[in-house]
């Protein structure tokens, strides 16, 4: 919840440094990620004209990405055709990038639409891309509700952004 509520960014208290889009919610971590250009600090892997891709700080698995429209939008029917296309292309591109960098054996890709469906941030649409490996669950979640992620977000961010620079076949969003 600290991530969602923005409590982890002391600098956000001075929002004069952030360039919010019209209609943005200053309390929304996705809107703050779009409004700021501290990509490594915010774990923004890529930003485009219509959407942004960032690492989930509280991930279910190593490489868990969020893909969101740049605009603060809660409804699918509120997206433009260009945004729908850009989001779809970004999901495909980030799956391709994760395949190259992490070599997962599969993916969970999905959208939780509305709080009742599990959306932790129902005001700003975002898709989850979760890399999966056979046997990637361990005894820790069962015994202690703890999940071990073997790689820091900063190290993963470095690897993904470096691979993205070397991947001209992954189209920009």
C-alpha positions as CSV (number, residue, x, y, z in Angstrom):
1,X,0.0,0.0,0.0
2,X,2.9,2.4,0.5
3,X,3.7,2.1,-3.2
4,X,0.1,2.7,-4.2
5,X,-0.3,5.6,-1.7
6,X,3.0,7.1,-2.7
7,X,4.5,7.0,0.8
8,X,7.7,5.6,-0.5
9,X,8.7,8.7,-2.4
10,X,9.5,11.5,-0.1
11,X,10.3,13.8,-3.0
12,X,6.6,13.5,-4.2
13,X,5.6,15.8,-1.4
14,X,6.9,18.6,-3.6
15,X,4.8,17.9,-6.7
16,X,6.1,21.0,-8.5
17,X,8.8,18.8,-10.0
18,X,6.1,16.5,-11.5
19,X,4.5,17.2,-14.9
20,X,1.0,15.7,-14.6
21,X,-1.1,15.1,-17.6
22,X,-4.6,16.6,-17.7
23,X,-6.9,14.5,-15.6
24,X,-4.1,12.8,-13.7
25,X,-4.6,11.9,-10.0
26,X,-1.5,13.1,-8.0
27,X,-2.2,10.2,-5.5
28,X,-1.9,7.5,-8.3
29,X,1.5,5.9,-8.4
30,X,1.0,5.3,-12.2
31,X,0.2,9.0,-12.8
32,X,3.3,9.9,-10.7
33,X,5.4,7.5,-12.8
34,X,4.2,9.2,-16.0
35,X,4.7,12.7,-14.6
36,X,8.3,12.0,-13.4
37,X,11.4,11.1,-15.4
38,X,13.3,9.3,-12.7
39,X,12.7,6.1,-14.6
40,X,15.2,3.9,-12.8
41,X,14.0,5.1,-9.4
42,X,10.4,4.6,-10.5
43,X,11.3,1.3,-12.2
44,X,9.8,2.5,-15.5
45,X,11.2,0.2,-18.2
46,X,9.7,2.1,-21.1
47,X,7.4,5.0,-21.8
48,X,5.7,5.8,-25.0
49,X,3.1,8.2,-26.4
50,X,0.1,6.3,-25.1
51,X,1.4,3.9,-22.4
52,X,4.0,3.1,-19.9
53,X,5.7,-0.2,-18.7
54,X,7.1,-0.5,-15.2
55,X,8.2,-3.2,-12.8
56,X,5.8,-4.0,-10.1
57,X,7.5,-3.2,-6.8
58,X,5.4,-5.8,-4.9
59,X,5.6,-8.5,-7.5
60,X,4.2,-12.1,-7.6
61,X,7.3,-13.3,-9.5
62,X,10.6,-12.0,-10.8
63,X,10.0,-9.8,-13.8
64,X,6.4,-8.9,-13.0
65,X,5.5,-5.8,-15.2
66,X,2.6,-3.4,-15.2
67,X,1.5,-1.9,-18.5
68,X,-0.8,1.1,-18.2
69,X,-2.2,3.9,-20.3
70,X,-0.4,7.2,-19.7
71,X,-3.8,8.8,-19.0
72,X,-5.6,8.2,-15.7
73,X,-8.4,6.1,-17.0
74,X,-10.5,3.5,-15.2
75,X,-12.7,2.1,-18.0
76,X,-11.8,0.1,-21.1
77,X,-14.4,2.1,-23.1
78,X,-12.7,5.3,-22.0
79,X,-9.6,4.4,-24.0
80,X,-9.0,5.6,-27.6
81,X,-8.4,3.2,-30.4
82,X,-4.8,4.3,-30.5
83,X,-4.4,3.6,-26.7
84,X,-6.0,0.1,-27.1
85,X,-3.5,-0.7,-29.9
86,X,-0.5,0.8,-28.1
87,X,-1.3,-1.2,-24.9
88,X,-1.8,-4.4,-26.8
89,X,1.5,-3.9,-28.7
90,X,3.3,-3.0,-25.5
91,X,2.1,-6.1,-23.8
92,X,3.4,-8.2,-26.7
93,X,6.7,-6.3,-26.8
94,X,7.3,-6.7,-23.0
95,X,6.5,-10.4,-23.2
96,X,9.1,-10.7,-25.9
97,X,11.6,-8.7,-23.9
98,X,11.0,-10.8,-20.8
99,X,11.5,-14.0,-22.8
100,X,14.9,-12.8,-23.9
101,X,16.1,-11.6,-20.5
102,X,14.6,-14.1,-18.1
103,X,13.7,-17.1,-20.3
104,X,10.4,-17.9,-18.5
105,X,8.4,-21.0,-19.5
106,X,5.1,-19.1,-19.6
107,X,3.2,-16.0,-18.6
108,X,0.1,-14.9,-16.8
109,X,-1.2,-11.7,-18.5
110,X,-4.3,-10.0,-17.2
111,X,-6.3,-7.0,-16.1
112,X,-8.2,-6.8,-12.8
113,X,-11.1,-4.5,-13.8
114,X,-12.7,-3.0,-10.7
115,X,-12.0,-3.4,-7.0
116,X,-14.3,-6.5,-6.7
117,X,-12.1,-8.2,-9.4
118,X,-9.0,-7.5,-7.4
119,X,-7.8,-4.2,-8.7
120,X,-5.6,-2.6,-6.1
121,X,-5.7,0.7,-8.1
122,X,-9.2,0.7,-9.7
123,X,-8.9,4.3,-11.0
124,X,-6.1,3.6,-13.5
125,X,-6.2,0.6,-15.8
126,X,-3.1,-1.6,-15.8
127,X,-2.3,-5.0,-17.1
128,X,-0.1,-7.4,-15.3
129,X,2.6,-9.5,-17.1
130,X,3.9,-12.2,-14.7
131,X,6.7,-14.5,-16.0
132,X,6.2,-18.1,-14.9
133,X,8.5,-21.1,-14.6
134,X,7.6,-24.7,-13.9
135,X,7.7,-25.2,-10.2
136,X,8.1,-21.5,-9.5
137,X,6.1,-21.7,-6.3
138,X,8.0,-22.6,-3.1
139,X,7.2,-23.6,0.5
140,X,7.7,-20.0,1.8
141,X,4.2,-18.7,0.7
142,X,2.6,-21.8,2.3
143,X,4.4,-21.6,5.6
144,X,5.0,-17.9,6.1
145,X,3.1,-16.0,3.5
146,X,6.5,-14.9,2.2
147,X,7.6,-15.0,-1.5
148,X,11.3,-14.9,-2.3
149,X,12.3,-12.9,-5.4
150,X,15.9,-13.7,-6.3
151,X,16.8,-10.4,-8.1
152,X,16.6,-6.8,-7.0
153,X,14.3,-4.5,-9.0
154,X,17.2,-2.2,-9.8
155,X,19.3,-5.1,-11.2
156,X,16.3,-6.3,-13.3
157,X,15.6,-2.8,-14.5
158,X,19.2,-2.5,-15.6
159,X,18.9,-5.8,-17.5
160,X,15.6,-5.0,-19.2
161,X,16.5,-1.5,-20.3
162,X,19.8,-2.6,-21.6
163,X,18.2,-5.5,-23.6
164,X,15.5,-3.1,-24.9
165,X,18.2,-0.8,-26.3
166,X,19.7,-3.8,-28.2
167,X,16.3,-5.0,-29.5
168,X,15.2,-2.9,-32.5
169,X,12.7,-5.6,-33.4
170,X,10.6,-4.7,-30.3
171,X,8.5,-1.8,-31.7
172,X,8.2,1.3,-29.5
173,X,4.8,1.8,-27.9
